[in-house]
Amino acid sequence: MTGSEINRTARKLSMGIRITSSKHRRGNGGSNRRSGAMLVFLAILLPTILVLCAYVINVSYMELARTELQISIDLASRAAARTLAISENQSQAIDDAQRVLDANPCLNKKIELTSQDFIFGVATRYREEDRYTFRSGTFPNAVKLEGQRTIDLPIAFPMAGIPLSFRPLKSTTAAQPDLDIAIVLDRSTSMTFSSVETSNESVKRAKSVIPPAPAPANSRWSRMNDAIANILSEMSKSSREETVSLTTFSDNASLDVPLTTQYQDIRYALSQHSMSFPGGKSNVTSGILQGGVSLGQKKAAKPWATRLLLLVSDGLSTSSDDPVLAAKIVASEGIMIFTITCSSDANVGLMSRIASEGKGKHFHSPTAAEFLDAFSEISRSMPTIIIQ
């Protein structure tokens, strides 16, 4: 290679090195510029992300507050509706609702109510496929609770450094549904005896009684009759619509009065039995089954009503059929069964099993006052539903 060729080669190498070095320097500058742009982007994006996170948390927090408030006022309105159905006292209903709210705060903040937060009115329903309608008015059977004026809550994260608050808006309406009640009464011979007579005394008395005859004034039947009359009087004052049937049984059961709101028909049927008491054996099974049938009357029964069977007896079944099995059959139709016994020698175990099959309760009530107390407790056990 000549000297001139060597010089040309050296110059090319030198130029390549300078070009490569220049490209390398330009590449580093681009990377630095990209890094700087990314930092600017992150500086803008991170606050935005934080704001969005705060917004999502605040929305979730407010939804939690609304959910807790809804649960609290649902419980309070149901308590108020239950108290209203039992006592007919609006002030007491408000007090009971406040006690429930005290035990169920919203996000650990007490919910304070005033009388303006309660609207007492009438809930009605005419067909099974209809919703309940509510309107304020006299003789109420439902309570509407307005929860929007109760509390102000701070948001979880202040926005732009400003501490904000919000007021969850919720309302609910609760009522005790209508009742269809089958009263099933024992009119066997032993019901002419007093509540304190033992079985041996009853047998002696039975031999001296020639039915049909008027039921003695101090008999189990007469005391039970008086208690039923008092219950009907209380139901006639009730804000709920209680449809009642009357079934009586001795050797066999008979439907004396189909489901009705005309309680005088039931009083008349009872007085007819009292004036000419037939007597006979105690076929509890037949009474339970006939009472269940009365609650299935298509023309009078309300499909949306709570159905219950109230079996009242001295607690002595003299039929060979199994009344517990009869209770199981009736209960399978969605009918609650409550039993009340009114004699010292009642078969409490049997009557308790009958009530247990019907998801109800047994009460031993030998006196009229205890009978009314038992019915009051039965009323308290009736379901309360949210209708709006």
C-alpha positions in Angstrom: 0.0 0.0 0.0 1.4 3.4 -1.0 1.6 6.3 1.3 -1.2 8.2 -0.3 -3.5 5.2 0.1 -2.5 4.9 3.7 -3.4 8.6 4.3 -6.8 8.2 2.6 -7.6 5.1 4.7 -6.6 6.9 7.9 -8.8 9.9 7.0 -11.8 7.6 6.4 -11.3 5.8 9.7 -11.0 9.2 11.4 -14.2 10.4 9.8 -16.0 7.1 10.8 -14.9 7.5 14.3 -16.2 11.1 14.4 -19.5 10.2 12.8 -20.0 7.3 15.2 -19.1 9.5 18.2 -21.5 12.1 17.0 -24.3 9.6 16.6 -23.5 8.3 20.0 -23.7 11.7 21.5 -27.0 12.4 19.8 -28.5 9.1 21.0 -27.7 9.9 24.6 -29.3 13.3 24.3 -32.6 11.7 23.0 -32.7 9.3 26.0 -32.2 12.2 28.4 -35.0 14.1 26.8 -37.3 11.0 27.0 -36.5 10.6 30.7 -37.3 14.2 31.3 -40.7 14.0 29.5 -41.5 10.9 31.6 -40.8 12.7 34.8 -43.1 15.5 33.7 -45.8 13.0 32.8 -45.6 11.2 36.2 -45.6 14.6 38.0 -49.0 15.3 36.3 -50.4 11.8 36.5 -49.7 10.9 40.1 -51.9 13.7 41.6 -54.6 12.7 39.1 -54.4 9.1 40.3 -54.5 10.3 43.9 -57.6 12.4 43.2 -59.3 9.5 41.5 -58.5 7.2 44.3 -59.8 9.7 46.8 -63.0 10.0 44.7 -63.5 6.2 44.6 -62.9 5.9 48.3 -65.3 8.7 49.1 -68.0 7.2 46.8 -67.5 3.8 48.5 -67.6 5.4 51.9 -70.9 7.2 51.1 -72.4 4.0 49.8 -71.4 2.3 53.0 -73.1 5.1 55.0 -76.3 4.8 52.9 -76.3 1.0 53.4 -75.8 1.3 57.2 -78.5 4.0 57.4 -80.9 1.9 55.4 -80.4 -1.1 57.7 -80.8 1.0 60.8 -84.0 2.7 59.7 -85.4 -0.6 58.3 -84.9 -2.1 61.8 -86.4 1.0 63.5 -89.5 1.2 61.2 -90.2 -2.5 61.8 -89.9 -2.0 65.5 -92.3 1.0 65.3 -94.8 -0.9 63.1 -94.8 -3.9 65.5 -95.4 -1.6 68.6 -98.1 0.2 66.7 -99.9 -3.0 65.8 -99.8 -4.2 69.5 -100.3 -1.0 71.5 -101.9 1.4 68.9 -99.7 4.1 70.6 -97.8 6.2 68.2 -95.6 7.8 70.8 -94.5 4.4 72.1 -93.8 3.4 68.6 -91.5 6.3 68.1 -89.7 5.6 71.4 -89.2 2.0 70.5 -87.8 3.0 67.1 -85.3 5.4 68.7 -84.1 2.6 71.1 -83.4 0.5 68.0 -81.5 3.3 66.3 -79.5 3.9 69.5 -78.3 0.3 69.3 -77.6 0.6 65.5 -75.6 3.8 64.7 -74.6 4.8 61.2 -70.8 4.7 60.9 -70.5 4.9 64.7 -72.6 8.1 64.7 -75.9 8.2 66.6 -79.0 8.7 64.5 -81.3 11.3 66.1 -85.0 11.4 65.1 -87.8 13.8 65.7 -91.6 13.2 65.3 -91.3 14.8 61.9 -89.3 11.8 60.7 -92.3 9.5 61.2 -95.3 9.3 59.0 -98.1 7.1 60.3 -100.6 5.9 57.7 -102.5 3.0 56.1 -100.9 0.3 53.9 -103.4 -1.5 51.7 -103.2 -4.3 49.1 -106.1 -5.7 47.1 -104.6 -8.5 45.0 -101.6 -10.8 45.4 -99.8 -9.4 42.4 -100.2 -5.8 43.6 -97.7 -3.9 45.7 -98.7 -2.3 49.0 -99.7 1.3 48.7 -99.2 3.7 51.6 -101.0 6.9 52.5 -100.9 9.0 55.6 -104.1 9.0 57.6 -106.0 8.0 60.8 -106.2 4.4 62.1 -102.7 3.6 60.8 -101.3 0.1 60.3 -97.9 1.2 58.9 -95.0 3.5 59.7 -92.9 5.4 57.2 -89.6 6.6 58.4 -87.8 9.4 56.6 -84.0 9.1 57.3 -82.7 12.1 55.3 -82.8 14.7 58.1 -80.9 12.6 60.7 -77.2 12.9 60.3 -74.4 14.7 58.5 -71.2 12.7 57.9 -67.7 13.9 56.8 -66.3 12.4 53.7 -63.4 10.1 54.1 -60.8 12.2 52.1 -61.2 16.0 51.9 -61.2 17.3 48.4 -58.7 20.1 47.6 -58.0 20.3 51.3 -61.6 21.2 52.0 -63.4 19.1 54.7 -66.8 18.3 53.1 -69.8 16.4 54.6 -72.7 14.6 53.1 -76.2 13.6 54.2 -77.3 10.1 53.2 -80.9 10.0 52.0 -83.0 7.0 52.8 -86.6 6.2 53.8 -88.5 3.0 54.5 -92.1 1.9 55.2 -93.0 -1.1 57.4 -96.3 -2.7 58.3 -97.7 -5.8 59.8 -99.5 -7.6 57.1 -103.2 -8.6 57.3 -104.1 -11.7 59.3 -106.3 -14.6 58.5 -107.1 -16.4 61.8 -108.8 -19.7 62.3 -110.0 -20.0 65.9 -110.5 -23.6 66.8 -112.3 -24.3 70.0 -112.8 -27.4 72.0 -116.5 -28.0 72.9 -116.1 -31.5 74.4 -117.9 -32.5 77.6 -114.8 -31.8 79.7 -115.0 -28.2 78.7 -118.0 -27.9 81.0 -115.8 -28.5 84.0 -113.9 -25.8 85.9 -110.2 -25.1 85.1 -109.0 -26.5 88.5 -110.9 -29.8 88.4 -108.7 -32.9 88.0 -109.4 -35.7 85.6 -111.0 -37.9 88.3 -113.3 -35.1 89.3 -114.2 -34.4 85.7 -115.2 -38.1 85.2 -117.6 -37.9 88.1 -119.0 -34.6 86.8 -119.4 -36.0 83.3 -121.8 -38.7 84.6 -124.0 -36.0 86.1 -124.2 -33.8 83.0 -126.9 -34.6 80.4 -126.1 -32.8 77.2 -127.2 -30.7 75.6 -127.4 -28.2 78.5 -126.2 -24.6 79.1 -122.5 -24.5 79.9 -121.9 -23.7 83.6 -120.8 -20.1 84.4 -117.5 -21.1 85.9 -116.7 -23.7 83.3 -113.6 -23.9 81.1 -115.9 -23.1 78.1 -117.4 -20.0 79.7 -114.0 -18.6 80.6 -112.6 -19.3 77.2 -115.7 -17.8 75.6 -115.3 -14.6 77.6 -111.6 -14.4 76.6 -112.4 -14.9 72.9 -115.0 -12.1 73.1 -112.4 -9.8 74.6 -110.0 -10.7 71.8 -112.6 -10.0 69.2 -113.2 -6.6 70.7 -109.5 -5.8 70.6 -109.3 -6.9 67.0 -112.2 -4.7 66.0 -110.1 -1.7 67.2 -107.0 -2.9 65.4 -105.6 -1.0 62.4 -104.9 -4.3 60.7 -107.6 -6.2 58.8 -108.0 -9.5 60.6 -110.3 -12.0 59.0 -111.5 -14.7 61.4 -113.1 -18.1 61.1 -114.6 -20.2 63.9 -114.3 -24.0 64.1 -115.5 -26.0 67.1 -115.0 -29.7 67.7 -116.1 -32.5 70.0 -116.6 -36.0 68.4 -116.1 -34.2 65.0 -115.3 -30.7 63.9 -117.7 -28.2 62.3 -117.0 -24.9 60.6 -119.4 -22.6 62.4 -118.4 -19.3 60.8 -116.3 -19.0 57.6 -113.6 -16.3 57.3 -115.3 -13.0 58.1 -114.6 -9.5 59.4 -118.1 -9.5 61.0 -117.1 -10.6 64.4 -120.7 -10.5 65.7 -121.3 -13.7 63.7 -118.6 -15.5 65.8 -120.0 -14.1 69.0 -123.5 -15.4 68.1 -122.2 -18.8 67.2 -120.4 -19.0 70.6 -123.5 -18.0 72.5 -125.5 -20.7 70.7 -123.1 -23.3 71.9 -123.1 -21.8 75.4 -126.9 -22.0 75.6 -127.0 -25.6 74.4 -123.7 -27.2 75.0 -123.5 -30.5 73.1 -120.5 -32.1 74.7 -118.8 -35.3 73.5 -115.3 -36.5 73.0 -112.3 -34.3 72.1 -111.3 -34.9 68.5 -108.4 -32.4 68.4 -107.2 -33.9 65.0 -110.5 -33.1 63.3 -110.5 -29.6 64.8 -107.0 -28.8 63.4 -107.8 -30.1 60.0 -111.1 -28.3 59.7 -109.4 -25.1 60.9 -106.8 -25.4 58.2 -109.4 -25.9 55.6 -111.2 -22.7 56.7 -108.0 -20.7 55.9 -108.0 -22.0 52.3 -111.4 -20.4 51.3 -110.8 -18.8 47.9 -113.4 -16.2 48.2 -112.5 -14.9 51.7 -108.8 -15.8 52.2 -106.2 -13.2 51.3 -103.2 -14.9 49.6 -100.8 -12.2 51.0 -102.0 -12.4 54.6 -100.2 -14.1 57.4 -102.3 -17.2 58.3 -102.5 -18.6 61.8 -104.5 -21.3 63.6 -105.3 -20.7 67.2 -106.2 -24.0 68.9 -107.9 -23.5 72.3 -108.6 -26.6 74.4 -108.5 -28.0 77.9 -105.6 -30.0 76.5 -107.1 -33.5 76.5 -107.4 -35.4 73.2 -109.6 -38.5 73.4 -109.4 -39.3 69.7 -107.3 -42.2 68.3 -106.1 -40.0 65.5 -102.7 -38.3 65.8 -103.2 -34.5 66.2 -99.4 -33.9 65.8 -99.6 -35.4 62.3 -102.7 -33.2 61.6 -100.6 -30.2 62.7 -97.8 -31.2 60.3 -100.3 -31.4 57.4 -101.7 -27.9 58.1 -98.3 -26.4 58.7 -97.2 -27.6 55.3 -99.7 -25.1 53.8 -97.8 -22.2 55.5 -100.1 -21.9 58.5 -98.7 -21.0 61.9 -100.2 -22.9 64.8 -100.5 -21.6 68.4 -102.1 -23.7 71.2 -103.7 -22.5 74.4 -104.7 -24.8 77.2 -107.1 -23.9 80.0 -107.1 -26.7 82.6 -104.8 -28.0 85.3 -104.7 -31.5 83.9 -103.9 -30.4 80.3 -101.6 -32.6 78.2 -99.1 -29.7 77.9 -96.6 -32.0 76.1 -99.0 -32.9 73.3 -100.1 -29.3 72.8 -96.5 -28.1 72.8 -95.7 -30.6 70.0 -98.7 -29.4 68.0 -97.5 -25.8 68.2 -93.9 -26.8 67.4 -95.0 -28.5 64.2 -96.8 -25.3 63.2 -93.8 -23.0 64.0 -95.8 -21.5 66.8 -95.9 -21.6 70.6 -97.9 -23.2 73.4 -99.4 -21.2 76.2 -101.0 -22.5 79.4 -103.6 -20.0 80.4 -106.2 -21.2 82.9 -107.6 -17.7 83.6 -109.1 -15.2 81.2 -106.4 -12.6 82.0 -103.6 -15.1 81.2 -105.5 -16.0 78.0 -105.4 -12.3 76.9 -101.7 -12.1 77.8 -101.1 -15.2 75.6 -102.9 -13.6 72.7 -100.9 -10.4 73.1 -97.7 -12.4 72.9 -99.0 -14.1 69.8 -99.6 -10.7 68.2 -96.1 -9.6 69.0 -94.7 -12.7 67.2 -96.5 -11.8 64.0 -94.1 -10.8 61.2 -93.4 -7.2 60.2 -92.5 -6.5 56.6 -90.9 -3.7 54.7 -93.4 -2.6 52.0 -91.5 0.3 50.5 
